[in-house]
Amino acid sequence: MVVDQNAALGLIDELRVAVPEEVRAAKRINSEGERIIEKAQEEAERIVGRAQEQAAFLIDERGLTQAAEGESRRIIEEAHGDGDRIRAGADDYALSVLQGLEGDVQRTLQSIQKGLSLLDERRATLLAAPLAPGEVDGPPEDGEYVDDDRWDDEAEEPATPART
């Protein structure tokens, strides 16, 4: 086989010119791909960083939320305890006041019963004793003076005005 030298040299010149252009284009494409990959990696790192920050924030927020919930439970329990202590104190005070009133009422009732008993005895004594001539039945009227010892024992208890 015989090759034309001029044609072969022309082809080599064309290849020499064409190959560097193709190599340069391949290098450009390769460097552009590397730049895109670098940019994508940077974007991925930025996204991962933001995700980690957000996760940390949510974890902190959850911790704060749990702490706040715990504190609110503690405050509510403390308020219930305070309320129970206040109610117990109020019950003790009311019991003390009512016991005092009960004593007062019992003394008043005894005084009333003693007065009723005294009046019953006096009535029985007056009904049992015959009246002497000129003697008036019952206590003296207003303005009337009677020197009689039988009324002296009635002054022992002060009379309580009747309620209407």
C-alpha positions in Angstrom: 0.0 0.0 0.0 1.2 3.3 -1.0 0.3 6.4 1.0 0.4 9.8 -0.5 2.8 11.7 1.7 1.2 15.1 1.1 -2.2 13.7 2.0 -0.9 12.1 5.1 0.9 15.2 6.2 -2.3 17.2 5.6 -4.3 14.8 7.7 -1.7 15.0 10.5 -1.8 18.8 10.4 -5.6 18.6 10.6 -5.4 16.2 13.5 -2.9 18.4 15.2 -5.2 21.4 14.9 -8.4 19.4 15.6 -7.1 17.3 18.5 -6.0 20.3 20.7 -9.4 21.9 20.1 -11.2 18.7 21.1 -8.9 18.3 24.1 -9.5 21.9 25.1 -13.3 21.3 24.8 -13.0 18.1 26.8 -10.9 19.9 29.4 -13.5 22.7 29.6 -16.3 20.2 29.9 -14.3 18.3 32.6 -13.6 21.5 34.6 -17.2 22.6 34.2 -18.3 19.2 35.5 -15.9 19.5 38.4 -17.1 23.0 39.2 -20.8 21.8 39.2 -19.8 18.9 41.4 -18.0 21.2 43.8 -21.0 23.6 43.8 -23.3 20.7 44.5 -21.1 19.4 47.3 -21.0 22.9 48.8 -24.8 23.2 48.5 -25.2 19.7 50.1 -22.9 20.7 53.0 -24.9 23.9 53.5 -28.1 21.9 53.5 -26.8 19.4 55.9 -25.5 22.2 58.2 -28.9 23.9 58.2 -30.6 20.6 58.9 -28.2 19.9 61.8 -28.8 23.4 63.2 -32.6 23.0 62.8 -32.4 19.6 64.5 -30.3 21.0 67.3 -32.8 23.9 67.7 -35.8 21.5 67.8 -34.0 19.3 70.3 -33.3 22.4 72.4 -36.8 23.6 71.9 -38.2 20.2 72.9 -36.0 20.3 76.0 -37.3 23.7 76.8 -40.8 22.6 76.2 -40.3 19.6 78.5 -38.7 21.8 81.1 -41.6 24.3 80.9 -44.2 21.4 81.2 -42.3 20.0 84.2 -42.3 23.5 85.8 -46.0 24.0 85.1 -46.8 20.6 86.7 -44.7 21.6 89.8 -46.5 24.9 90.1 -49.9 23.2 89.8 -49.0 20.7 92.4 -47.7 23.4 94.7 -50.9 25.4 94.2 -53.0 22.3 95.0 -50.9 21.8 98.2 -51.3 25.5 99.2 -55.1 25.2 98.5 -55.3 22.1 100.7 -53.4 23.8 103.5 -55.5 26.9 103.3 -58.7 24.8 103.3 -57.5 22.8 106.3 -56.6 26.1 108.2 -60.1 27.5 107.3 -61.7 24.3 108.5 -59.7 24.5 111.8 -60.7 28.1 112.3 -64.4 27.4 111.5 -64.3 24.4 113.9 -62.9 26.6 116.7 -65.5 29.3 116.1 -68.3 26.8 116.0 -67.1 25.1 119.2 -67.0 28.5 120.9 -70.5 29.2 119.7 -71.7 25.8 120.9 -70.3 26.5 124.4 -72.1 29.9 124.4 -75.3 28.4 123.2 -75.1 25.7 125.8 -74.5 28.2 128.6 -77.4 30.3 127.3 -79.7 27.3 127.1 -78.7 26.3 130.7 -79.5 29.9 131.8 -82.9 29.7 130.0 -83.7 26.3 131.5 -82.7 27.6 135.0 -85.0 30.6 134.5 -87.9 28.4 133.3 -87.3 26.1 136.2 -87.3 29.0 138.7 -90.5 30.3 137.2 -92.1 26.9 137.4 -91.1 26.6 141.1 -92.4 30.1 141.8 -95.7 29.3 140.1 -96.1 26.0 142.0 -95.3 27.8 145.3 -97.8 30.6 144.6 -100.5 28.2 143.6 -99.9 26.0 146.6 -99.9 28.8 149.2 -103.3 30.2 150.2 -103.6 34.0 150.0 -103.9 35.8 153.3 -106.6 38.4 153.6 -105.5 41.6 151.8 -102.7 39.8 150.0 -102.4 40.4 146.3 -101.8 37.6 143.9 -98.7 38.1 141.8 -95.9 40.7 141.9 -96.6 44.4 142.9 -97.9 46.7 140.2 -95.8 49.7 139.0 -95.7 52.3 141.7 -97.0 49.9 144.4 -94.6 49.1 147.2 -94.8 45.8 149.0 -92.4 44.9 151.7 -92.5 41.2 151.1 -89.5 38.8 151.5 -90.9 36.2 149.1 -89.8 38.2 146.1 -86.2 38.7 147.2 -85.0 35.3 145.9 -86.2 36.2 142.4 -83.6 38.9 142.0 -80.8 36.3 141.8 -81.0 35.9 138.0 -81.2 39.0 135.8 -84.1 38.8 133.5 -83.5 38.5 129.8 -85.9 40.5 127.7 -88.2 38.3 125.6 -87.7 38.3 121.9 -90.5 39.2 119.6 
